[in-house]
Amino acid sequence: MDLRRNGYLVLLFVLLGHARGGNVVFNVEHKFGGRGGLGLKDLKAHDVRRHGRMLSATDFQLGGSGSPTGAALYFTKISIGTPSKDYHVQVDTGSDLLWVNCAGCNKCPTRSKLGIEMTQYNLQASTSGKSITCEQDVCTAMFETTSSDCKVGKPCEYIVTYGDGSSSGGYFVKDNIYLDQVSGDYKTSPLQGNIAFGCSSKQSGELGTSTNAVDGIIGFGAANNSVISQLAADGTVKRMFAHCLNGDNGGGIFAIGQVVEPKVNSTPLLPNREHYTISLKDIEVGGEVLNIPSSIFESKSSKGAIIDSGTTLVYLPSKVYNALLIKLMAKQPELKTHHHDGDFDCFMYNGNVDDDFPVVSFYFLENLSLTAYPHDYLFKIRENEWCIGWQKGMQGKDGDELFLLGDLVLSNKLVLYDLEKKTIGWTQYDCSSNIKVKDDSSGNVYTVGAHKISSASTTTSTFFFSLISFIVYFFN
């Protein structure tokens, strides 16, 4: 979830990549408001729901497993089929599959308060659409496994079960997808691709009842069945992407491809993890290393910190949180904390928080650090009342408490994921400014900016949030 300082702020993202000598662009909108758009309890509840889904195993009928998240915060409009139809899908770096609601779906949403027109995919209505059956190689590739339950001639089926009890099930199909190819600086032309995706014929729980519904989810995870991996297998894109969240004025960048400016330092991704996870070495508060038992860093889950731009806050093991809170309040011994919404430590204060509270820094391998300033982790909920954005006690599958780093510390940084080199890195950056990307096929370097979106949702949904586009480019 995006947490911004003023309500109804405009949010913007840019996705970058390259498709066979060209660049692809599509617009992405944010589902929720700014930092003041929801109460702290709502923000925490969103993270808990999202995390529950994120940590759940994906139960495929063919025996595959993964962990898509059903609560992505950003959605984009893509076109599928011949003749093409538009679909609004959530953009999610924490999941892999692209799936959309199917015609005849049981309990799929048909209305949304986001101001978008809901659309269901109809395989029979698309002349370029093809069903995928069990004996086809693409079926096995989507699951990275085989199963005796999948018989020759039968549809290649899937079921995704989330931690909050919701689910999406259906079958895989293959069809044309239409994106906007960047043909020059701020210029686009049509681009057609072909991709396997899920056709959801049945849903349950929040997925089928949410008033903020969209037509499906587009995953940008690292598995072979993700959009990035499928395009990379065809030589269309490199398995690299980036995001930059503007924590001051809203907006930012989300990119697929090679970013050449700004430069970033990187650290290795931990192997065999379901999510983007890196080794955490130390935490400093006000320049002093936090005294934390080494066992906290060595436990199976806590050894690594999960990087997740779809989570709003930062979640720490209880012992780490308690030690951190003592350090945060050390310079203000007269302040007394109280609980707000049951989960947040808050206090009354009328000074400048950046002057009177410490900077918090996380340190990782390869001398990579991540810094959070007081204005990042403190939230003013009413006159002179501030709450601390750090949270404690979120558990992983094995019961260990997690380090989960969300927008609270990722804002105002360009974060680069290189799935080819298996690294992640970032640098402090003005996310309202431009970045430079390289088209490897031509050698050209482009400066990329943002464009406002023009859709009915801009006028009908302003009571939820203000909207800005995201542009997405693909570079080889």
N, C-alpha and C positions, 0 to 999 in steps of 0.2 A: 504494500500500500504506500502511496505517496503522501508524505507528511509535509505540508508547506505552511509558511508563516501566516498567510492571510487567507480567509475563506474565499472560495470560488476563484482561485487563481487559475490562470491559463497554463495548461500543461502541454509540453511538446517533446517529441522524441524523433530521432532520426536513425533509420536502419540503413546499413551500407553493405554492398556486395557487388559481384560482377557476374554477368551471364553471357558467356561466349562472346566476348569482345564488347559487351555493353554493360550498362548499369541499370539496376531496377529500383524503383521508388514506389512506396505506398504510404498512405496516411494512417496514423494511429492516434486514437483518442484515449483520454483517461476517464475511468469510470466514476471517480470520486472527487471531492473537493480538495481545497488546500489544507494547510496545517490546522486551520480553525474550522474546517468543514464538518468534522465529526468529533464527538466527545472522546476523551481518553479511553473510556470503557469500550466504546465502539472500535477504536483502533486496536486495542488489545484483543478484543473478541475476533476481529478480522484476522489478526496474525495467528491466533490459536486455531481457527478454522482452517486457514491456509496451511499452517504447519502440520496439522493433523493429516491433511491430505498429502502433503509433500512427503511425509515420512511413511506413508502407507505403501505396502507392496502392491503392485498392479497385478491383478489376477486375470491372466489371459487363459482362455479355454485351450489354447495350444501349448500352455505350459510356460509362457514367457513371464518375465517379471520386470518391473520398473517402478517409477514413482511419479506419474504426472500430477500436477497440481491443478485442481479445478477452480482456483480462485485468482487467476491472473488479474492484474490491475489495468492493463492497457488492451484496447481492442483496435483492430484494423479492418478495413474493407478490402476484400479480395474478390476476384471473379473466377468462377469455375464453370466448365461445361461448354457445349456448343448447341444452341446459342448460349452465350454466357449469362450467368446471373450473379448478382452481388451477394456476398455473405459477410457479416460482421463477426469476427472471431477474436477471442482473447489472445493476446501475445504473452507467452509464458516461457521464460528461460529455465524454469524448473521442471518442465515436462518435455516429452519427445514427440508424441503423435500430433498430426493434424487430423481433426475430425469435425464434421459438421452434422447438424440435425438432418435426418432423412424424411422423405415424404412417407406419411403413414406412421411416423414415430409415436410410440406410446408414452404419453406424459412429457413430450418435449414442449418447451415453452413456445407460445405463439404470440405473446405480447411482451413488450419491454418498456420500462419507464425511461430508458436512455434516449428516446426519440428516434429510434431506428426501426426500419421495416424488417420484420423477421422473415427469413426465407428458409425453406426446406429443400434439400437436394433431392432431385428425382433422376435416378439413373436412366430410366426409360425415356426421359425427355431430352437427354443429351446424346447427340449422335457420336460424340467422341468418347463417351463414358464406357468403361468395360468393367465387368465384375471380375473379382479375383477368387479363384477356387483353390482348394487345398493342395492340389498337385503342382501348382505353379511355383516357380522359384521365388517370386516376389512375396508369396505368402510366408514361406520359411524365412525370408530375409526380414520381414516385418517383425518376427518374433525371435530371430536368431536361434531357433530351435525347431524341433518337429514334435508331433504328438499323434498317438494312435487314434485319438478322438476325431482327428480331421481326416475325412475320407475323400477319395478321388471324386471330383464332381461337386462336392459340397462347398458352400460359401466359406471363405476364409474369415472366421468370426473372431470377435474379441469381446472381452468384458473388462472394464476399468472400474475397480472398486476403491473408493476413497476413505480416508480415516474418519470422516464425519458421517459415514454411512451412505452417502450418495454414490451413484454409479451411472455409467454410460456404457451401453453395449450395442453391438451391431456387427457389421461386416465391412471388409476392406474392398475398395474399388480403386480404379485408376482413371484419371481424366485430365483434361487440359486445365491449367491454371494460368490466369492472365495477370501480368504485373506491368507496371510502368517502367520502361527502360530509360535510364538517363542517357541522353545522346549528346549532352554538353552541359556547361554550367547552367544550372537551373532550367534545363530543357529535358523533356521526356518524349519517348515514343513507345508504342505497344511492344510487349514481349510475351511470347507464349512458351510455357513449359509443360511438362507432363509429370505427374507425381501420384504415388499411391497414398490414400488417406482413408480414414474411418468414416463410415456412413452410420450415424447413430440412430438405431431404430427403437431404443428403449432407454429411459432414464428414470432415476429415482432420487429422492432426497432433494437437497437444495438446487441441484442442477436443473430439475424439472419444475421448480416452483419459484425461483428467484425473480423478483420484480425488475432487477437490473440485468436481465438475461441478454445473451448474445447467441449467435447461431452455432458457436462451437469454440474450439481451442486450437491455436497453432503453436506447437512446441518448438523451442530452440535448444533442447537438451543435446547431449553428446551421443546418444544411442544411434544405431544404424538406421532406425526407422524415423528419425527426426527429419524435418525439412532440410536443415543444413546438411546432414549426412547424405540424404538422397541426392541433393543437388551436387554435393562434392563428389559422390560416386560417379556422376556423369561428367565430371570435370567442369561443372558450371561455376562453382564457388570454392573458396578455401574455407576450411572449418575454423573460422575466426570471427569473433564479433565483439562489440564494445557498447557500453552505455555511459551516459553522463547525465546525472540528475541535478537540475538546478534547484538548490535548496533555498534560494533567496527570492527569486521572482517567478518560480515555476518554469517548466520546460526542460529541455535538455537534448541528449543525443542517444540513439540506440543504433548500433552499426554492425553489419556483417561484412568482413573483408579486411584489407590491410590498411590500417591507419598509420600514416607516416609522420604526422605532427598532431599533437605533441608526442614526444618520446616518453616512455614509461619504464620503470623498473619492474621486474617480474619475479615470481617465486613458483616453484613446481606445484602442480596439483597433486594431491595425494591419490595414489592408484586405488582402483577397485572401490570407489565411493559412488554412491547413488547421486550425489550432488557435488557442486563445485566446492571442494574442501581443501584447505591449506594448513600447514603446520604453524601453530602459534607458539612463540618462544617466551615472550614477556609482555607485561602491561605496565606502562608508566603513568603515574598521575602527578602532574606538576613537576615533571622531571625526575621523580623518584620511582624506582621499581616497586611495584606492588608485591607485598610479601604473600605469596600464594604457595601452598604445598605442592611439591613437584608431582604428586599423584594426580592432581587435577588435570595437568597437561598430558599425563601418560595414560589416562583411562581411554578405553576404546573409542568412545564418542567424542570426548572432550579434547583428545589429542589434536584434533583438527578443528578449525573454525570454518563454518559453512558461510559462503558468500551468497547472499540472496537479495537481489534488488526488489523482489516482490514482497518482502517482509518490511513492515514499517519501522519497527523498533530494533533494539539490540538485546539479545537474551544471553545471560551469563549463568554459570553454575552458582548456587547459593553462596558458597564460601567466597567466591570471587566477588559477587555483588556486595556482600556484607563488608568485605575489606575495602572495596571501592567506595562505598558510601561513607565510611569513616574518613577516608582521605579527601573526598569531595567537600565534606563539611568541616574539615580541620581548621580552615581559616575563618570560619563563621561559627564558633562554638556557642554563641548565644542563640542561634537559630534552632528552633524545635520543629522536627518533621511530624507530619500527620498523614494519614492515609486518605486518598481520594479514589472513589470508585472501587475501593477495596484492594487495588493492586499497585497503586502509584504512591511513592513517597513524595510529599509536597511540603512546602514551607512558605511563609510570608516574607517578602523581601522587596525593597523599593530602590535598590542600588543598580549599578551596571554589572550584569552577571559576568561579562567577559573580563571585567577588571578584578572581580572578587572570587571567581571560582577557577579551578585549575583545568589545564588542557589534558586530555587523556589520549595516550598513544598506544597502539598495538604494534608489536614487532614480530616479524615473520622471518623465515629463511631468506637468504640472499639480500640481507639488509633492507628489506621492504618494510615500510611502516605505514600505519593508517592512523590519522589524527582526527580527533573529535574536539571541537571547541565548545565552550559553555553554551553559546547560542545554538549549537547543534543538538545538545542533549538535554537542555532545559526548555520546558514549555510553559508559557504564560497562559493560564486558563482563565484568570480574571484579574482585576486590578490588584497588583502587588502579590499575587499568589502564583507560585511557580511549582511545577512538578518535574521529576526526574524521569527521563525517557528510558533509562536502563531497566531491564526486567530480569527476574531470576527464576530458576527452577524449571525451565522447559526441558522435558525428558526425551531422549531418543528411544529407539526400539529396544535397546538392551537395558534401559533404565538409567543410564548415565545422563547427567545434566549436560546440556549442549552450550557451545559457543556458537551463536547464530547472529551474524552481522547483517543488518538490514539498512534501509535508507538513512537511518539516523546518522550513520558514519559513512555511508557511500555517497551521499549528496555532495555536490561540488567537487567531484573527482571523475576523471575519465578512467573507466575500468575496462581493461582489455582481456578477453578470453582467447587464448590460442590453443585450440584443441589438437592441432597438429604437433606442436611442441609440448603440449600438456603443461602449459603455464598460465598464470593469471597475474596481472599487474595493474597498477594505477598510478595516477599523479594528480595532485591538486590542480583544479582547472576551472575556468569560467565557462560553465556549461551553456551560457547564452551566446557564446562566441562560436566561431567556425572551427572546424578541424580539416585536415588535409588527408586525402586518401589516394591510393595509387592503383591504377589500372595496369596490371602486370602485362596484359597482352599488347598494349600500346606503349606502355611506359609513362603515360600521362599522369600527372598529379592534379587532382581537382580539389578546390575549396568548396566545402559543402555547408549550406545553410538550411534554414527552416522555412516552411510555407504554411500559411493558415489554411485550415480545412474549410471547405464550403459544403455543408450538408444541412438537411432539415434538423438534425440533432443539435446544431449550434443554437437554434432559436427555441426549440421545444424543451431543452434539458438544462437551461441555465440555472434552474433552481437546485439542481444537483451539483453542477460544476461548470466552469467555463472550459471551452475546448480550443485546442490548437492542434495542428497536424504534427505528425512525425513524418519525416521522409526517410525512405529506405533505399539504399543503393547496394548493388552487388558488384564486387570487384574480384576478378580472378587472381 
